[in-house]
Amino acid sequence: MDENEWAAHARHGDELAFNQLVSLHKRKLYGIAYSYLRNEADALDVLQDSVCKAWLKKATLRDHDAFLPWITRILINGCIDDLKRKQRVLPKSEAGYEGTHEMMTIYRMDLEIALTHLKPKYRHVLILKYYHDMTLSDIAKIMDRPEGTVKTWLHQALKQVKKQINKGGAILWSI
Amino acid sequence: MEHLENFRFHEIKQEIEAASGEVAEDRLNQAIAKGLHRAKRARIKRQIGFQVGIMAGLLTLSVFLLSYWGQDMEGWGNSTSTSAVQGKNTRPFSI
C-alpha cells in the first residue's frame, strides 16, 4: 500500500493506516517540533498532542496527497500554542559550548534572537526552509499559501534577519 | 539577496538533526500510541456526553410536559393572564 492509500484509509477511520503514516514521518515531525521547542520532552508532548488532534480531525483531510503538510500544520500550531502557554523565549542559553565554539555560539545566538523578532509567518518559512530543507512548494502546502507568497516571505524574512543582526552589532558573515 | 550559506543556519540545523537522530525509536512510538489512545478516549467521552445531554434534554422536556398537562387550568401559570381570568382554555391543543 502506498502513502495515498494509507491516507485514504486513515481518513475513513483505519487506525492501522493512520499509525503507519505517522510512523513513516515520525522523525521529521519530531524534528520540526524540536526546532520550535528545543526540548525533547516538550517536542514529544506536542507530537503526541498533534497525533491526537489529527486523529480526531481526520475527516478534514480532503487531499490524500497532502497528509504530511496537513499534520505538519497541526504540529506547528501545537508548537506555537505550547510556546505561548509557557511564555517561553526561543533562544536558549547553552552552557555546553566552550573554547573554539564560543564564536559560533555568539553567531548562533544572534541568529536565534533575530528569529524571535520576526513575524511568525517569516519564522516558519525560515525554520522549514533552512532547518528542514523543505522546498518552497512544500512550505506553501504546509502554510496553505501560494508559492509566490512564500517566496516573498522568505525574501522578507532574510532581509529582516540581516537587519536585526546588523542592528545587534554582531558580525553577520562567516569567517 | 546575498548568499544564504553565510548565515549560520546550518549550525542550528545540525543540532536539530542530531536531536532527531538521538531520540529513541520507542519514545517516538510511545508518543504516537499515547496520542492515538487519547484521541480514542476523547471521542468516547464526547459520545457519552452527547448521549447524556440528549437524555437529560428528553427528561426535562417530559417533566415539563407532564407537569403542564397534569395541572388544572386555574392553577397553572400566571393566574392574572387575561385568558385565565376570562376562563378561556389556553392550552395549545387538547389530548
Interface residues (C-beta under 8 A of the other chain):
Chain A: E15 F18 N19 V22 S23 K26 R27 K28 Y30 G31 Y34 S35 E40 A43 L44 D45 L47 Q48 D49 S50 V51 C52 K53 A54 W55 L56 M104 Y107 R108 L111 E112 L126 Y130 Y131 H132 D133 H155 L158 K159 V161 K162 L172 W173 S174
Chain B: M1 E2 L4 N6 F7 R8 F9 H10 E11 I12 K13 I16 E17 A19 S20 G21 V23 R27 L28 N29 A31 I32 A33 K34 G35 L36 R38 A39 K40 A42 R43
